[in-house]
Structure formats: C-alpha cells, structure tokens
Amino acid sequence: MLLDKKGKLGKQLEELSVGESIQLTEKIEDKDLLLYLGLTNDNNPLYIQHDYAAQTIYEKPVVPTIMLTGIVTSAISKYLPGAGAYIREQIFRYPKPLYHYETVQIQLTVENIDIVNREIIIKIEGNNSNEEIVLEGTVVAVPPTRPIDSPNGK
C-alpha cells in the first residue's frame, strides 16, 4: 500500500473539527507557469505574452486560474485533510487576477463536517500581496478512510 511521504493517511473524518485551517504562501515563478503551459498546451497570450497583456485591461500577464485551483487541490491532498482525500466538488471565483511573480496566500478552513455523507466542506480564500481576494470558493472533500482488505488477502 502506497501512502504519503510520511507513510500515513491524512486526517479521517472523526479527527477533523470545524474551524480547523491551514494557510499556504506560494510565489508564482516562471518555472511554474512554463510547466503548466507545457502540460496543457495552453498558449493564451494573456498568460505568456507581455506585449499582448500590456494592451489589455490587465496590463501584464496573468496567472492561469487553474494554477490557483491546483495549489488548493494539492493542499487538500497534502494537509487538510491529507493523503487519501478525494475532492467531490469545487466551486471557485477569481474576483481579481493574480499576476506573474506575485505571492498568493491561500487559507483553507473546515466550514462543515457532514457525518452522514462522510464529507467536509472547506472554505477557500486566496489573497495577493495587496490583500485583494484573487480566489474564493468551497471544496467538498471526502477525508481518507482506512484501506479495505481485498477478499483474497492482498
């Protein structure tokens, strides 16, 4: 059985509490953008062309919103609830753009624990270095459960 680097599952439903939270700080670097663009083949000039972006209302290249979503999903897999979690639903808004080389702080907070459906609702808020909201939303996640032994004992 493969687990996270520490060799254990994330927090199970019974180990979580409403109000529990984590905060991440990420600086968006060229390497991150190039990796995303290479993986997705997304060549939107708003993301990569300074000349083009300078002529838009944004004035400079913006970070693809899916990269912010990726930071959130990674945090759920690593920290809250952690290894073994499954994201059932996500709803995000991006009120302001995040620009290249900016730092984003993303807060994830357990807002609700649904014992019946064995899922949690996590409130998400991300702010740029000017404390403007660049990401907000919710994620419904199923915390990890202990692996079920297979009938043949493997």
N, C-alpha and C positions, 0 to 999 in steps of 0.2 A: 504494500500500500504506500503510495507517494503522498507526502504531506508538505507543508511549507518548510522553509529552510531550518526553522527551529524544531521541526519534526512533530508539530502538533496542530490540531484543528483550531480554528478561531473559536470565538465565544458561541456557545449554544444558547438557544432562546432563554433558558432559565438563568443564565449567567448575565443577561443584559438588563439594563434599567433605563427607564425614561429619563432623559436629560443627559445621559452619558454622551460624551462628544470627543472629537479629535479635531485638531487644526493642522493643516498642511501648508507649507510655503514652497512654491515652485517658481523658479525663474525660467522663462521660456527662452531657450537658446537656439541658434541656427541648427545645431545638430538634431534637436527635437523636431523642428519644422521640416528639415530635409528627410528625416526618417519617415514622418507622416506622409509627406508628399510622395516619397518613393514607394511606400506601401500601398497607397490608394490611387496613385496616378492622377491625383487631383492637381490640375495646373491652373486653378483660378488665379488670374493676375492680381486680384486683391490680396492674396496671401503671399505672393512672391515678387511682384514687380513694383519696386519703389516708384518708378516713373509713372506707372498707371495709377497706383494708390494715391500719389500726390495730387492727381487731378480729380479725386473723388471727395465726397463729404468726410471720409475717414482720414485723409491727408497722408497717411502712411500705411504700410502693410499691417493687416490684422491677423491674429492667431485664429486658425480654423476652430470653430466651436466644438467640433468633435474631439479636439485635443483636450479641452477642458472636461468634457464628458469622460474621456479616457483617464484623466487624473482621478476623477471621482470613482469610477469603477475599480481602478487599481487600489484605491484606498479602502474600498469595501472588501476587496479580496485579501488585502494585507492586514488591515487593522480593525475595522468595525463593520461587521462582526469578525471578519478574518477568513483564513483559509477554509475552503469548503462551502462558502456562502454562494447563493445563487440570486441574481437580480431578476425579479419577476416583472418589474415595471419601472420606468423612469420618465419623469416629466421635467423638462428644463426650459428656462427662459434665459436669454442673453441680452439684458437691457442696454448694455454698453459694450463696445468692442474692447478686447484686450489686444495690445499691440506687441510687436516683436520686442524682445529684450525686457519686457515688463515682468514684474513679480506679482504672482497671484496668491492670495491667502484663501484657502477653502476650508470652511467649517462644516463638519458633518455632525449632526445631533440626532440621537434617537428620540423621535417625537411620539411614537406609539408602539406598543407591543400587543400583537393580536395572538393570543394563546390558541384560540380555536383554529385559525388558519396557519399557525406556526410561522408568522412573518412579522417583520418590523417595518415601520415607516421611518425613513431617515430624511431629515430636513437638510438641504444643501444651500450654502450661501458662499459665494466667492467674491472677493473684493480685489481691485487693483491697488497699486501703491498710493493712490489718492483716496482710498477708501470708498470708491464708487463700486456699486454692485455690477459685476460682469457676468455673474451666473447665479441663478436661484432656481430652486425646484425641490422635488421629492423623489426618493427612490424607495420602492418596496422590495425588500430583500428577505430571503429565506436563510436564516442562520444555518451553519453546518449541523449535521446530525452524525451520530456515530455510524460508521460503515456497517452495512448489513452483511452478515456472513452468508456466502453463497451456499446453496444446498449441497454442493459437492465438497465443501470444506476449504475451498481456495480463496 
